[in-house]
């Protein structure tokens, strides 16, 4: 399963979209990315790539993001 498109990932990181239906690991990971981007907005593109890699490596995360 592939990662969602870049705009979907960007939106997931920069908004407060509800993550309650996702696995704990995915929620923690996205929460960390949100904090890092809030503290340093210039790192957004790096965090998008990081989340894409996480989804590519972890099938549970791909399943979580497929539901958004």
C-alpha positions, -999 to 999 in steps of 0.1 A, spaced: 0 0 0 14 34 -9 14 66 10 -13 92 4 -5 121 -19 18 149 -6 -11 174 -1 -30 149 21 1 143 42 8 180 45 -27 187 56 -25 159 82 7 174 97 -3 210 98 -39 207 109 -55 192 141 -73 165 122 -87 138 144 -64 108 147 -85 88 171 -92 60 146 -55 54 139 -31 30 157 -12 44 188 21 43 169 7 63 140 -9 89 164 24 93 183 44 96 151 21 122 136 19 141 169 57 143 170 58 156 135 31 182 143 52 195 173 84 197 152 67 216 124 50 239 149 84 247 163 102 250 130 78 254 100 107 253 75 111 216 82 77 207 68 89 192 36 114 170 55 85 158 78 63 150 48 91 128 35 95 113 69 58 104 72 58 90 37 88 67 46 70 56 78 39 47 59 60 29 33 77 8 59 48 1 82 17 -15 67 -4 -6 98 4 31 92 -5 27 55 -39 12 66 -44 41 90 -38 67 64 -59 49 38 -89 55 61 -86 93 60 
